Amino acid sequence: PTSLDTVQNRMGVDKSVAGFVLPLGATVNMDGTALYEAVAALFIANLVGMHLSLTHQLVICAMAMVAAVADSVTLSPGATELIDAVHARGGWVCAVSGGFHEVLDPLAERIGLDRWRANRLAATDDLLTGTVDGPIIDAAAKAAALREWAAELGTPLPATIAIGDGANDLAMIHAAGCGVAFCAKPAVRVAADVVLDTRDLAQVIALLP
């Protein structure tokens, strides 16, 4: 097996990189996750003499995780049925997420969302900077997105339905005509107009006008 002594002293790999990459590599290789590619990229970069700061190392790992998540995202049961039902009634389905566009974009396009918003990873000269481009999507941003889309699409706020499960959904749920707590935290359950404990979004169809 490859040891720290081998890669540091015999292969010339920087101590900080070896100490970070090898334990991480051993862990993700056991799990079979997509971080394996990130570990390989870090290791090869150092072998060929390319200096990577800690920020660059973390960004590479983060992007591998984003790619893995994007490939493995599964919809909640009933999501496509709900989207079809809203569209059949002439409505719109929008999503605002505290995650990343890099994950949400392909999913939104695949399931037919009308509008969506999330955080976006910043890049300069096609290189990730390790920061977020634009305002971070927080509770206030989610509520603002609801109001913005309602106005843009000509939907009165009392006719909107907001579905959420966490504290950062509270402002949006309060702003909507009907707030739905979907398998949610206690605070959201208290604030919502409707509480759904079964993980099936098709239940929301009964609430549509």
RAPE-V455993 format. One record per residue. PHI is phi as a letter, one per 20 degrees, with the letter a starting at -180 (none if undefined). PSI is psi as a letter, one per 40 degrees, with the letter a starting at -180 (NA if undefined). OMEGA is omega as a letter, one per 20 degrees, with the letter a starting at -180 (none if undefined). Layout:
# RAPE-V455993
((PHI | PSI | OMEGA) (PHI | PSI | OMEGA))
This chain:
# RAPE-V455993
((none | i | r) (f | h | a) (d | i | r) (f | d | r) (f | d | a) (f | d | a) (f | d | a) (e | d | a) (e | d | a) (e | d | a) (d | e | r) (m | f | r) (f | h | a) (g | h | a) (g | d | a) (f | d | r) (f | d | a) (f | d | a) (f | d | r) (e | d | a) (f | d | a) (f | d | r) (f | d | r) (f | d | r) (f | d | r) (f | d | a) (f | d | a) (f | d | r) (f | d | r) (f | d | a) (e | e | a) (m | f | a) (e | i | a) (f | e | r) (f | e | r) (g | d | r) (f | d | r) (f | d | r) (f | d | r) (f | d | a) (f | d | r) (f | d | a) (f | d | a) (f | d | r) (g | d | a) (f | d | r) (f | d | a) (e | e | r) (n | e | r) (e | h | a) (e | h | r) (c | h | r) (f | i | r) (g | d | r) (f | d | r) (f | d | r) (f | d | a) (f | d | r) (f | d | r) (g | d | r) (f | d | a) (f | d | a) (f | d | r) (f | d | r) (f | d | r) (g | d | r) (f | d | r) (f | d | r) (f | d | a) (f | d | a) (f | d | a) (d | e | a) (f | h | r) (c | i | a) (f | i | r) (f | i | r) (g | h | r) (n | e | a) (f | d | a) (f | d | r) (f | d | r) (f | d | r) (g | d | r) (f | d | a) (f | d | r) (f | d | a) (f | d | r) (f | d | r) (e | e | r) (n | e | a) (e | a | a) (c | i | r) (d | h | a) (c | i | r) (c | h | r) (c | h | a) (c | i | r) (e | e | r) (e | a | a) (c | i | r) (g | d | a) (f | d | r) (e | d | a) (f | d | a) (g | d | a) (f | d | r) (f | d | a) (f | d | r) (f | d | a) (f | d | a) (e | e | r) (n | f | r) (f | i | a) (e | d | r) (b | i | r) (b | i | a) (b | i | r) (b | a | r) (f | i | r) (c | h | r) (f | h | a) (f | i | r) (b | i | r) (c | h | a) (l | f | r) (m | e | r) (d | h | r) (f | h | a) (e | e | a) (n | e | r) (d | i | r) (d | h | r) (e | h | r) (n | a | a) (f | i | r) (f | h | r) (f | h | r) (d | a | a) (g | d | a) (f | d | a) (f | d | r) (f | d | r) (f | d | r) (f | d | r) (f | d | r) (g | d | a) (f | d | a) (f | d | a) (f | d | r) (f | d | r) (f | d | a) (f | d | a) (e | e | r) (m | f | r) (d | h | r) (f | i | r) (g | d | r) (f | e | r) (e | e | a) (e | i | r) (c | h | r) (d | h | a) (d | h | r) (b | i | a) (c | e | a) (c | i | a) (f | d | a) (f | e | r) (e | e | a) (f | d | a) (f | d | r) (f | d | r) (f | d | r) (f | d | a) (f | d | a) (f | i | r) (f | d | r) (c | h | r) (d | h | a) (d | h | r) (e | h | a) (d | h | a) (l | f | a) (d | i | r) (f | i | a) (g | d | a) (f | d | r) (f | d | r) (f | d | a) (f | d | a) (e | d | a) (f | i | r) (e | d | a) (c | h | r) (d | h | r) (d | h | a) (d | e | r) (e | h | a) (f | g | r) (b | h | a) (f | e | r) (f | e | r) (f | d | a) (f | d | a) (g | d | a) (f | e | a) (e | e | a) (f | i | r) (f | NA | none))
